[in-house]
């Protein structure tokens, strides 16, 4: 009897095929053929392999789930990301920076929505998402600190609010969000 026709081998290969259903068909068929060949070579030394010999060879190959996990880890899974899903977090991040200057509460809300949209998009890696999150949340914190600092200085009369503080207050969130958007665009192009 041919080894691939043995019920234990058929069940084993069927289990591997089920576990690797996420692989593309060509890669899955190649994996099954490699395993079948390996089993045949391992059992070629025996004239008529019994169930115990076949179980031993299958045990050496490993659990079908382990084989599938290895195969799925090796196989690059194409990420299909629609353009609008990629642009939405960037637009929201830019709007959050603008809104934080004029309407801080709206800016915070937009920043939170931008962060949620950023984490929901599979295009970016975790590192990129953390950087985008930090930029989105840094802007409201920076505005609050600058407002607090300027408010304290104005009430104490120590330093009069100059033009440079107004420019810094307005431009810092815009610069931070612009840099974060540029970084995310470049990171998205690298991963595509």
C-alpha positions as CSV (number, residue, x, y, z in Angstrom):
1,X,0.0,0.0,0.0
2,X,1.3,3.5,-0.9
3,X,1.9,5.5,2.2
4,X,-0.3,8.5,1.2
5,X,-3.2,6.1,1.0
6,X,-2.8,4.8,4.5
7,X,-5.6,6.2,6.7
8,X,-3.3,7.6,9.3
9,X,-1.3,9.5,6.7
10,X,-4.5,10.7,4.9
11,X,-5.9,12.0,8.2
12,X,-2.7,13.7,9.1
13,X,-2.3,15.4,5.7
14,X,-6.0,16.4,5.8
15,X,-5.5,17.9,9.2
16,X,-2.5,19.9,8.0
17,X,-4.6,21.1,5.0
18,X,-7.4,22.2,7.3
19,X,-5.1,24.1,9.6
20,X,-3.4,25.8,6.6
21,X,-6.6,26.9,5.0
22,X,-5.4,30.6,5.2
23,X,-2.4,29.8,2.9
24,X,-2.8,30.3,-0.8
25,X,-3.7,27.0,-2.6
26,X,-0.3,26.7,-4.3
27,X,1.7,27.1,-1.1
28,X,-0.7,24.7,0.8
29,X,-0.4,22.0,-1.9
30,X,3.4,22.4,-1.9
31,X,3.5,21.9,1.9
32,X,1.3,18.8,1.7
33,X,3.4,17.3,-1.1
34,X,6.6,18.0,0.9
35,X,5.1,16.3,4.0
36,X,3.9,13.3,1.9
37,X,7.4,12.9,0.4
38,X,9.0,13.2,3.8
39,X,6.7,10.5,5.2
40,X,7.4,8.3,2.1
41,X,11.2,8.6,2.5
42,X,11.0,8.0,6.3
43,X,8.9,4.8,5.7
44,X,10.8,3.6,2.6
45,X,13.2,1.5,4.7
46,X,10.4,-0.7,5.9
47,X,8.9,-3.3,3.6
48,X,5.4,-3.1,5.0
49,X,5.1,-0.3,7.6
50,X,2.7,-0.9,10.4
51,X,0.5,1.6,12.2
52,X,3.1,2.0,14.9
53,X,5.9,2.9,12.5
54,X,3.6,5.4,10.7
55,X,2.5,7.0,14.0
56,X,6.2,7.3,15.0
57,X,7.0,9.1,11.7
58,X,4.0,11.4,12.1
59,X,5.0,12.2,15.7
60,X,8.4,13.2,14.5
61,X,6.9,15.6,12.0
62,X,4.9,17.3,14.7
63,X,1.3,18.3,15.4
64,X,-0.5,19.6,12.3
65,X,-1.3,22.8,14.2
66,X,2.4,23.4,14.8
67,X,3.2,22.8,11.2
68,X,0.4,25.1,10.1
69,X,1.6,27.8,12.5
70,X,5.1,27.6,11.1
71,X,3.9,27.7,7.5
72,X,1.6,30.6,8.2
73,X,4.4,32.5,10.0
74,X,6.6,32.0,6.9
75,X,4.0,32.9,4.4
76,X,3.6,36.7,3.8
77,X,0.0,37.4,4.1
78,X,-1.0,40.2,1.7
79,X,-2.7,43.0,3.5
80,X,-5.4,44.6,1.3
81,X,-6.0,48.1,2.6
82,X,-8.4,50.4,0.9
83,X,-7.1,53.8,0.3
84,X,-9.8,55.5,2.3
85,X,-8.9,53.4,5.3
86,X,-5.4,54.7,5.0
87,X,-6.3,58.3,4.6
88,X,-8.9,58.6,7.3
89,X,-6.5,58.4,10.3
90,X,-4.2,60.9,8.7
91,X,-7.0,63.4,7.9
92,X,-8.4,63.0,11.5
93,X,-4.9,63.5,12.9
94,X,-4.4,66.7,10.9
95,X,-7.9,67.9,11.9
96,X,-7.2,67.2,15.5
97,X,-4.1,69.4,15.4
98,X,-6.0,72.2,13.8
99,X,-9.0,71.9,16.1
100,X,-6.8,71.8,19.2
101,X,-5.7,75.3,18.6
102,X,-9.2,76.7,18.0
103,X,-11.4,74.4,20.0
104,X,-9.4,72.3,22.5
105,X,-12.3,70.0,23.4
106,X,-13.1,69.2,19.8
107,X,-9.3,68.7,19.2
108,X,-9.2,66.1,22.0
109,X,-12.3,64.3,20.6
110,X,-10.8,64.3,17.1
111,X,-7.4,63.1,18.5
112,X,-9.1,60.1,20.2
113,X,-11.1,59.3,17.0
114,X,-7.8,59.5,15.0
115,X,-6.1,57.1,17.4
116,X,-8.9,54.6,17.2
117,X,-8.9,54.8,13.3
118,X,-5.1,54.5,13.3
119,X,-5.2,51.3,15.4
120,X,-8.0,49.9,13.3
121,X,-6.0,50.2,10.1
122,X,-3.8,47.1,9.4
123,X,-1.4,49.0,7.1
124,X,0.9,50.3,9.9
125,X,3.0,48.3,12.3
126,X,2.6,48.6,16.0
127,X,5.6,50.9,16.3
128,X,4.1,53.3,13.7
129,X,0.7,53.2,15.5
130,X,2.4,54.0,18.9
131,X,4.2,57.0,17.3
132,X,1.0,58.2,15.7
133,X,-0.8,57.8,19.1
134,X,1.9,59.7,20.9
135,X,1.7,62.6,18.4
136,X,-2.1,62.7,18.5
137,X,-2.2,62.8,22.3
138,X,0.9,65.0,22.7
139,X,-0.8,67.9,20.9
140,X,-3.7,68.4,23.4
141,X,-1.3,68.0,26.3
142,X,1.2,70.5,24.8
143,X,-1.6,73.0,24.2
144,X,-2.9,72.5,27.8
145,X,0.6,73.0,29.2
146,X,1.2,76.1,27.1
147,X,-2.2,77.6,28.1
148,X,-1.5,76.9,31.7
149,X,2.0,78.4,31.4
150,X,0.8,81.4,29.6
151,X,-2.2,81.8,31.9
152,X,0.1,81.7,35.0
153,X,2.5,84.2,33.5
154,X,-0.3,86.6,32.5
155,X,-2.0,86.5,35.9
156,X,1.3,87.0,37.8
157,X,2.4,89.8,35.5
158,X,6.0,88.3,35.4
159,X,6.2,88.1,31.7
160,X,3.9,89.7,29.2
161,X,2.6,87.4,26.5
162,X,4.6,88.1,23.4
163,X,4.1,87.3,19.8
164,X,6.5,84.4,20.0
165,X,4.3,82.6,22.5
166,X,1.3,83.0,20.2
167,X,3.2,81.7,17.2
168,X,4.6,78.8,19.3
169,X,1.1,78.0,20.7
170,X,-0.4,77.9,17.2
171,X,2.4,76.3,15.3
172,X,3.5,73.6,17.6
173,X,0.4,71.4,17.3
174,X,0.4,71.9,13.6
175,X,4.1,71.0,13.3
176,X,3.7,67.9,15.4
177,X,0.6,66.6,13.5
178,X,2.3,67.4,10.2
179,X,5.4,65.5,11.2
180,X,3.3,62.5,12.4
181,X,1.3,62.5,9.2
182,X,4.5,62.6,7.0
183,X,6.0,59.8,9.1
184,X,2.9,57.6,8.8
185,X,2.7,58.2,5.1
186,X,6.3,57.1,4.7
187,X,5.9,54.1,7.0
188,X,2.8,53.1,5.1
189,X,4.7,53.2,1.8
190,X,7.5,51.0,3.3
191,X,5.0,48.4,4.4
192,X,3.1,48.3,1.1
